[in-house]
C-alpha cells in the first residue's frame, strides 16, 4: 500500500463521515431537540 492508496482511503472515510454528520443533522428524529436548543438564547428564566 503506497501513499496514494492511503490518500484514497482517507478521502473516502472523510466523505462518509461528512455524509453521516449531514444525515444526522437533518434527521427528523433530532428535530425536536434541535428546535428546543435553538430557543435557549431567547428563554427568560
mmCIF file as Biopython writes it, N, C-alpha, C and O atoms, coordinates in Angstrom:
data_model
#
loop_
_atom_site.group_PDB
_atom_site.id
_atom_site.type_symbol
_atom_site.label_atom_id
_atom_site.label_alt_id
_atom_site.label_comp_id
_atom_site.label_asym_id
_atom_site.label_entity_id
_atom_site.label_seq_id
_atom_site.pdbx_PDB_ins_code
_atom_site.Cartn_x
_atom_site.Cartn_y
_atom_site.Cartn_z
_atom_site.occupancy
_atom_site.B_iso_or_equiv
_atom_site.auth_seq_id
_atom_site.auth_asym_id
_atom_site.pdbx_PDB_model_num
ATOM 1   N N  . UNK A ? 1  ? 0.859   -1.178 0.000  1.0 0.0 1  A 1 
ATOM 2   C CA . UNK A ? 1  ? 0.000   0.000  0.000  1.0 0.0 1  A 1 
ATOM 3   C C  . UNK A ? 1  ? 0.901   1.237  0.000  1.0 0.0 1  A 1 
ATOM 4   O O  . UNK A ? 1  ? 1.704   1.435  0.912  1.0 0.0 1  A 1 
ATOM 5   N N  . UNK A ? 2  ? 0.758   2.042  -1.012 1.0 0.0 2  A 1 
ATOM 6   C CA . UNK A ? 2  ? 1.579   3.251  -1.066 1.0 0.0 2  A 1 
ATOM 7   C C  . UNK A ? 2  ? 0.775   4.466  -0.602 1.0 0.0 2  A 1 
ATOM 8   O O  . UNK A ? 2  ? -0.377  4.342  -0.186 1.0 0.0 2  A 1 
ATOM 9   N N  . UNK A ? 3  ? 1.385   5.611  -0.678 1.0 0.0 3  A 1 
ATOM 10  C CA . UNK A ? 3  ? 0.792   6.828  -0.140 1.0 0.0 3  A 1 
ATOM 11  C C  . UNK A ? 3  ? -0.492  7.210  -0.872 1.0 0.0 3  A 1 
ATOM 12  O O  . UNK A ? 3  ? -1.406  7.760  -0.260 1.0 0.0 3  A 1 
ATOM 13  N N  . UNK A ? 4  ? -0.573  6.928  -2.162 1.0 0.0 4  A 1 
ATOM 14  C CA . UNK A ? 4  ? -1.780  7.272  -2.917 1.0 0.0 4  A 1 
ATOM 15  C C  . UNK A ? 4  ? -2.974  6.426  -2.482 1.0 0.0 4  A 1 
ATOM 16  O O  . UNK A ? 4  ? -4.107  6.908  -2.471 1.0 0.0 4  A 1 
ATOM 17  N N  . UNK A ? 5  ? -2.727  5.175  -2.127 1.0 0.0 5  A 1 
ATOM 18  C CA . UNK A ? 5  ? -3.798  4.331  -1.603 1.0 0.0 5  A 1 
ATOM 19  C C  . UNK A ? 5  ? -4.290  4.864  -0.261 1.0 0.0 5  A 1 
ATOM 20  O O  . UNK A ? 5  ? -5.492  4.880  0.005  1.0 0.0 5  A 1 
ATOM 21  N N  . UNK A ? 6  ? -3.367  5.294  0.572  1.0 0.0 6  A 1 
ATOM 22  C CA . UNK A ? 6  ? -3.737  5.848  1.873  1.0 0.0 6  A 1 
ATOM 23  C C  . UNK A ? 6  ? -4.544  7.142  1.702  1.0 0.0 6  A 1 
ATOM 24  O O  . UNK A ? 6  ? -5.515  7.370  2.423  1.0 0.0 6  A 1 
ATOM 25  N N  . UNK A ? 7  ? -4.146  7.972  0.760  1.0 0.0 7  A 1 
ATOM 26  C CA . UNK A ? 7  ? -4.887  9.204  0.497  1.0 0.0 7  A 1 
ATOM 27  C C  . UNK A ? 7  ? -6.305  8.900  0.041  1.0 0.0 7  A 1 
ATOM 28  O O  . UNK A ? 7  ? -7.250  9.581  0.439  1.0 0.0 7  A 1 
ATOM 29  N N  . UNK A ? 8  ? -6.453  7.883  -0.789 1.0 0.0 8  A 1 
ATOM 30  C CA . UNK A ? 8  ? -7.780  7.489  -1.256 1.0 0.0 8  A 1 
ATOM 31  C C  . UNK A ? 8  ? -8.639  6.994  -0.104 1.0 0.0 8  A 1 
ATOM 32  O O  . UNK A ? 8  ? -9.818  7.335  -0.015 1.0 0.0 8  A 1 
ATOM 33  N N  . UNK A ? 9  ? -8.060  6.199  0.771  1.0 0.0 9  A 1 
ATOM 34  C CA . UNK A ? 9  ? -8.800  5.672  1.916  1.0 0.0 9  A 1 
ATOM 35  C C  . UNK A ? 9  ? -9.231  6.815  2.838  1.0 0.0 9  A 1 
ATOM 36  O O  . UNK A ? 9  ? -10.374 6.842  3.294  1.0 0.0 9  A 1 
ATOM 37  N N  . UNK A ? 10 ? -8.344  7.741  3.109  1.0 0.0 10 A 1 
ATOM 38  C CA . UNK A ? 10 ? -8.667  8.871  3.976  1.0 0.0 10 A 1 
ATOM 39  C C  . UNK A ? 10 ? -9.756  9.737  3.340  1.0 0.0 10 A 1 
ATOM 40  O O  . UNK A ? 10 ? -10.639 10.229 4.043  1.0 0.0 10 A 1 
ATOM 41  N N  . UNK A ? 11 ? -9.705  9.926  2.037  1.0 0.0 11 A 1 
ATOM 42  C CA . UNK A ? 11 ? -10.716 10.710 1.344  1.0 0.0 11 A 1 
ATOM 43  C C  . UNK A ? 11 ? -12.084 10.050 1.444  1.0 0.0 11 A 1 
ATOM 44  O O  . UNK A ? 11 ? -13.079 10.725 1.710  1.0 0.0 11 A 1 
ATOM 45  N N  . UNK A ? 12 ? -12.143 8.750  1.236  1.0 0.0 12 A 1 
ATOM 46  C CA . UNK A ? 12 ? -13.415 8.030  1.318  1.0 0.0 12 A 1 
ATOM 47  C C  . UNK A ? 12 ? -13.955 8.044  2.739  1.0 0.0 12 A 1 
ATOM 48  O O  . UNK A ? 12 ? -15.153 8.248  2.935  1.0 0.0 12 A 1 
ATOM 49  N N  . UNK A ? 13 ? -13.108 7.833  3.729  1.0 0.0 13 A 1 
ATOM 50  C CA . UNK A ? 13 ? -13.547 7.858  5.127  1.0 0.0 13 A 1 
ATOM 51  C C  . UNK A ? 13 ? -14.045 9.257  5.495  1.0 0.0 13 A 1 
ATOM 52  O O  . UNK A ? 13 ? -15.049 9.388  6.195  1.0 0.0 13 A 1 
ATOM 53  N N  . UNK A ? 14 ? -13.371 10.280 5.040  1.0 0.0 14 A 1 
ATOM 54  C CA . UNK A ? 14 ? -13.797 11.654 5.322  1.0 0.0 14 A 1 
ATOM 55  C C  . UNK A ? 14 ? -15.146 11.953 4.678  1.0 0.0 14 A 1 
ATOM 56  O O  . UNK A ? 14 ? -16.002 12.582 5.300  1.0 0.0 14 A 1 
ATOM 57  N N  . UNK A ? 15 ? -15.341 11.515 3.454  1.0 0.0 15 A 1 
ATOM 58  C CA . UNK A ? 15 ? -16.609 11.728 2.773  1.0 0.0 15 A 1 
ATOM 59  C C  . UNK A ? 15 ? -17.739 11.003 3.496  1.0 0.0 15 A 1 
ATOM 60  O O  . UNK A ? 15 ? -18.816 11.571 3.678  1.0 0.0 15 A 1 
ATOM 61  N N  . UNK A ? 16 ? -17.514 9.773  3.907  1.0 0.0 16 A 1 
ATOM 62  C CA . UNK A ? 16 ? -18.538 9.015  4.628  1.0 0.0 16 A 1 
ATOM 63  C C  . UNK A ? 16 ? -18.858 9.660  5.976  1.0 0.0 16 A 1 
ATOM 64  O O  . UNK A ? 16 ? -20.014 9.671  6.398  1.0 0.0 16 A 1 
ATOM 65  N N  . UNK A ? 17 ? -17.851 10.191 6.646  1.0 0.0 17 A 1 
ATOM 66  C CA . UNK A ? 17 ? -18.076 10.887 7.911  1.0 0.0 17 A 1 
ATOM 67  C C  . UNK A ? 17 ? -18.912 12.139 7.684  1.0 0.0 17 A 1 
ATOM 68  O O  . UNK A ? 17 ? -19.845 12.406 8.442  1.0 0.0 17 A 1 
ATOM 69  N N  . UNK A ? 18 ? -18.592 12.898 6.664  1.0 0.0 18 A 1 
ATOM 70  C CA . UNK A ? 18 ? -19.355 14.098 6.334  1.0 0.0 18 A 1 
ATOM 71  C C  . UNK A ? 18 ? -20.802 13.768 6.017  1.0 0.0 18 A 1 
ATOM 72  O O  . UNK A ? 18 ? -21.713 14.429 6.516  1.0 0.0 18 A 1 
ATOM 73  N N  . UNK A ? 19 ? -21.026 12.752 5.192  1.0 0.0 19 A 1 
ATOM 74  C CA . UNK A ? 19 ? -22.386 12.356 4.835  1.0 0.0 19 A 1 
ATOM 75  C C  . UNK A ? 19 ? -23.141 11.876 6.074  1.0 0.0 19 A 1 
ATOM 76  O O  . UNK A ? 19 ? -24.334 12.148 6.209  1.0 0.0 19 A 1 
ATOM 77  N N  . UNK A ? 20 ? -22.472 11.176 6.966  1.0 0.0 20 A 1 
ATOM 78  C CA . UNK A ? 20 ? -23.104 10.725 8.198  1.0 0.0 20 A 1 
ATOM 79  C C  . UNK A ? 20 ? -23.520 11.881 9.087  1.0 0.0 20 A 1 
ATOM 80  O O  . UNK A ? 20 ? -24.608 11.861 9.663  1.0 0.0 20 A 1 
ATOM 81  N N  . UNK A ? 21 ? -22.670 12.886 9.207  1.0 0.0 21 A 1 
ATOM 82  C CA . UNK A ? 21 ? -22.996 14.060 10.025 1.0 0.0 21 A 1 
ATOM 83  C C  . UNK A ? 21 ? -24.162 14.828 9.412  1.0 0.0 21 A 1 
ATOM 84  O O  . UNK A ? 21 ? -25.044 15.282 10.140 1.0 0.0 21 A 1 
ATOM 85  N N  . UNK A ? 22 ? -24.184 14.980 8.103  1.0 0.0 22 A 1 
ATOM 86  C CA . UNK A ? 22 ? -25.287 15.677 7.439  1.0 0.0 22 A 1 
ATOM 87  C C  . UNK A ? 22 ? -26.588 14.908 7.630  1.0 0.0 22 A 1 
ATOM 88  O O  . UNK A ? 22 ? -27.628 15.507 7.905  1.0 0.0 22 A 1 
ATOM 89  N N  . UNK A ? 23 ? -26.538 13.589 7.487  1.0 0.0 23 A 1 
ATOM 90  C CA . UNK A ? 23 ? -27.742 12.777 7.680  1.0 0.0 23 A 1 
ATOM 91  C C  . UNK A ? 23 ? -28.241 12.881 9.119  1.0 0.0 23 A 1 
ATOM 92  O O  . UNK A ? 23 ? -29.449 12.950 9.346  1.0 0.0 23 A 1 
ATOM 93  N N  . UNK A ? 24 ? -27.344 12.895 10.080 1.0 0.0 24 A 1 
ATOM 94  C CA . UNK A ? 24 ? -27.727 13.031 11.486 1.0 0.0 24 A 1 
ATOM 95  C C  . UNK A ? 24 ? -28.343 14.406 11.755 1.0 0.0 24 A 1 
ATOM 96  O O  . UNK A ? 24 ? -29.339 14.517 12.470 1.0 0.0 24 A 1 
ATOM 97  N N  . UNK A ? 25 ? -27.751 15.441 11.183 1.0 0.0 25 A 1 
ATOM 98  C CA . UNK A ? 25 ? -28.233 16.798 11.431 1.0 0.0 25 A 1 
ATOM 99  C C  . UNK A ? 25 ? -29.606 17.039 10.815 1.0 0.0 25 A 1 
ATOM 100 O O  . UNK A ? 25 ? -30.399 17.792 11.382 1.0 0.0 25 A 1 
ATOM 101 N N  . UNK A ? 26 ? -29.909 16.432 9.688  1.0 0.0 26 A 1 
ATOM 102 C CA . UNK A ? 26 ? -31.188 16.631 9.017  1.0 0.0 26 A 1 
ATOM 103 C C  . UNK A ? 26 ? -32.208 15.551 9.355  1.0 0.0 26 A 1 
ATOM 104 O O  . UNK A ? 26 ? -33.278 15.501 8.750  1.0 0.0 26 A 1 
ATOM 105 N N  . UNK A ? 27 ? -31.888 14.689 10.311 1.0 0.0 27 A 1 
ATOM 106 C CA . UNK A ? 27 ? -32.798 13.617 10.703 1.0 0.0 27 A 1 
ATOM 107 C C  . UNK A ? 27 ? -34.034 14.186 11.397 1.0 0.0 27 A 1 
ATOM 108 O O  . UNK A ? 27 ? -33.919 15.061 12.255 1.0 0.0 27 A 1 
ATOM 109 N N  . UNK A ? 28 ? -35.194 13.697 11.034 1.0 0.0 28 A 1 
ATOM 110 C CA . UNK A ? 28 ? -36.434 14.158 11.670 1.0 0.0 28 A 1 
ATOM 111 C C  . UNK A ? 28 ? -36.491 13.738 13.133 1.0 0.0 28 A 1 
ATOM 112 O O  . UNK A ? 28 ? -37.183 14.370 13.930 1.0 0.0 28 A 1 
ATOM 113 N N  . UNK A ? 29 ? -35.777 12.687 13.492 1.0 0.0 29 A 1 
ATOM 114 C CA . UNK A ? 29 ? -35.757 12.205 14.873 1.0 0.0 29 A 1 
ATOM 115 C C  . UNK A ? 29 ? -35.130 13.238 15.807 1.0 0.0 29 A 1 
ATOM 116 O O  . UNK A ? 29 ? -35.506 13.312 16.977 1.0 0.0 29 A 1 
ATOM 117 N N  . UNK A ? 30 ? -34.189 14.031 15.316 1.0 0.0 30 A 1 
ATOM 118 C CA . UNK A ? 30 ? -33.489 15.026 16.138 1.0 0.0 30 A 1 
ATOM 119 C C  . UNK A ? 30 ? -34.105 16.415 16.066 1.0 0.0 30 A 1 
ATOM 120 O O  . UNK A ? 30 ? -33.644 17.324 16.756 1.0 0.0 30 A 1 
ATOM 121 N N  . UNK A ? 31 ? -35.137 16.600 15.247 1.0 0.0 31 A 1 
ATOM 122 C CA . UNK A ? 31 ? -35.695 17.930 15.018 1.0 0.0 31 A 1 
ATOM 123 C C  . UNK A ? 31 ? -36.184 18.589 16.307 1.0 0.0 31 A 1 
ATOM 124 O O  . UNK A ? 31 ? -35.923 19.772 16.529 1.0 0.0 31 A 1 
ATOM 125 N N  . UNK A ? 32 ? -36.880 17.853 17.149 1.0 0.0 32 A 1 
ATOM 126 C CA . UNK A ? 32 ? -37.424 18.470 18.358 1.0 0.0 32 A 1 
ATOM 127 C C  . UNK A ? 32 ? -36.320 18.939 19.303 1.0 0.0 32 A 1 
ATOM 128 O O  . UNK A ? 32 ? -36.433 20.014 19.892 1.0 0.0 32 A 1 
ATOM 129 N N  . UNK A ? 33 ? -35.272 18.165 19.455 1.0 0.0 33 A 1 
ATOM 130 C CA . UNK A ? 33 ? -34.182 18.596 20.347 1.0 0.0 33 A 1 
ATOM 131 C C  . UNK A ? 33 ? -33.413 19.782 19.758 1.0 0.0 33 A 1 
ATOM 132 O O  . UNK A ? 33 ? -32.952 20.648 20.501 1.0 0.0 33 A 1 
ATOM 133 N N  . UNK A ? 34 ? -33.274 19.828 18.440 1.0 0.0 34 A 1 
ATOM 134 C CA . UNK A ? 34 ? -32.605 20.967 17.807 1.0 0.0 34 A 1 
ATOM 135 C C  . UNK A ? 34 ? -33.465 22.228 17.913 1.0 0.0 34 A 1 
ATOM 136 O O  . UNK A ? 34 ? -32.944 23.319 18.143 1.0 0.0 34 A 1 
ATOM 137 N N  . UNK A ? 35 ? -34.785 22.078 17.743 1.0 0.0 35 A 1 
ATOM 138 C CA . UNK A ? 35 ? -35.670 23.238 17.894 1.0 0.0 35 A 1 
ATOM 139 C C  . UNK A ? 35 ? -35.624 23.773 19.321 1.0 0.0 35 A 1 
ATOM 140 O O  . UNK A ? 35 ? -35.617 24.986 19.535 1.0 0.0 35 A 1 
ATOM 141 N N  . UNK A ? 36 ? -35.594 22.883 20.279 1.0 0.0 36 A 1 
ATOM 142 C CA . UNK A ? 36 ? -35.500 23.299 21.682 1.0 0.0 36 A 1 
ATOM 143 C C  . UNK A ? 36 ? -34.177 24.014 21.953 1.0 0.0 36 A 1 
ATOM 144 O O  . UNK A ? 36 ? -34.158 25.037 22.637 1.0 0.0 36 A 1 
ATOM 145 N N  . UNK A ? 37 ? -33.083 23.493 21.429 1.0 0.0 37 A 1 
ATOM 146 C CA . UNK A ? 37 ? -31.768 24.119 21.621 1.0 0.0 37 A 1 
ATOM 147 C C  . UNK A ? 37 ? -31.703 25.472 20.922 1.0 0.0 37 A 1 
ATOM 148 O O  . UNK A ? 37 ? -31.006 26.372 21.392 1.0 0.0 37 A 1 
ATOM 149 N N  . UNK A ? 38 ? -32.405 25.632 19.821 1.0 0.0 38 A 1 
ATOM 150 C CA . UNK A ? 38 ? -32.400 26.904 19.093 1.0 0.0 38 A 1 
ATOM 151 C C  . UNK A ? 38 ? -33.097 28.001 19.883 1.0 0.0 38 A 1 
ATOM 152 O O  . UNK A ? 38 ? -32.803 29.182 19.694 1.0 0.0 38 A 1 
ATOM 153 N N  . UNK A ? 39 ? -34.011 27.627 20.759 1.0 0.0 39 A 1 
ATOM 154 C CA . UNK A ? 39 ? -34.762 28.616 21.531 1.0 0.0 39 A 1 
ATOM 155 C C  . UNK A ? 39 ? -34.098 28.974 22.861 1.0 0.0 39 A 1 
ATOM 156 O O  . UNK A ? 39 ? -34.571 29.879 23.548 1.0 0.0 39 A 1 
ATOM 157 N N  . UNK A ? 40 ? -33.039 28.304 23.234 1.0 0.0 40 A 1 
ATOM 158 C CA . UNK A ? 40 ? -32.376 28.569 24.508 1.0 0.0 40 A 1 
ATOM 159 C C  . UNK A ? 40 ? -31.944 30.024 24.714 1.0 0.0 40 A 1 
ATOM 160 O O  . UNK A ? 40 ? -32.124 30.542 25.816 1.0 0.0 40 A 1 
ATOM 161 N N  . UNK A ? 41 ? -31.387 30.703 23.719 1.0 0.0 41 A 1 
ATOM 162 C CA . UNK A ? 41 ? -30.976 32.094 23.954 1.0 0.0 41 A 1 
ATOM 163 C C  . UNK A ? 41 ? -32.144 33.043 24.223 1.0 0.0 41 A 1 
ATOM 164 O O  . UNK A ? 41 ? -31.938 34.130 24.764 1.0 0.0 41 A 1 
ATOM 165 N N  . UNK A ? 42 ? -33.358 32.655 23.857 1.0 0.0 42 A 1 
ATOM 166 C CA . UNK A ? 42 ? -34.500 33.543 23.977 1.0 0.0 42 A 1 
ATOM 167 C C  . UNK A ? 42 ? -35.323 33.273 25.234 1.0 0.0 42 A 1 
ATOM 168 O O  . UNK A ? 42 ? -36.303 33.972 25.488 1.0 0.0 42 A 1 
ATOM 169 N N  . UNK A ? 43 ? -34.951 32.297 26.002 1.0 0.0 43 A 1 
ATOM 170 C CA . UNK A ? 43 ? -35.706 31.970 27.218 1.0 0.0 43 A 1 
ATOM 171 C C  . UNK A ? 43 ? -35.385 32.956 28.333 1.0 0.0 43 A 1 
ATOM 172 O O  . UNK A ? 43 ? -34.233 33.343 28.529 1.0 0.0 43 A 1 
ATOM 173 N N  . UNK A ? 44 ? -36.415 33.352 29.054 1.0 0.0 44 A 1 
ATOM 174 C CA . UNK A ? 44 ? -36.247 34.204 30.232 1.0 0.0 44 A 1 
ATOM 175 C C  . UNK A ? 44 ? -36.453 33.362 31.473 1.0 0.0 44 A 1 
ATOM 176 O O  . UNK A ? 44 ? -37.565 32.929 31.774 1.0 0.0 44 A 1 
ATOM 177 N N  . UNK A ? 45 ? -35.382 33.140 32.177 1.0 0.0 45 A 1 
ATOM 178 C CA . UNK A ? 45 ? -35.503 32.324 33.404 1.0 0.0 45 A 1 
ATOM 179 C C  . UNK A ? 45 ? -34.992 33.088 34.591 1.0 0.0 45 A 1 
ATOM 180 O O  . UNK A ? 45 ? -35.009 32.574 35.710 1.0 0.0 45 A 1 
#
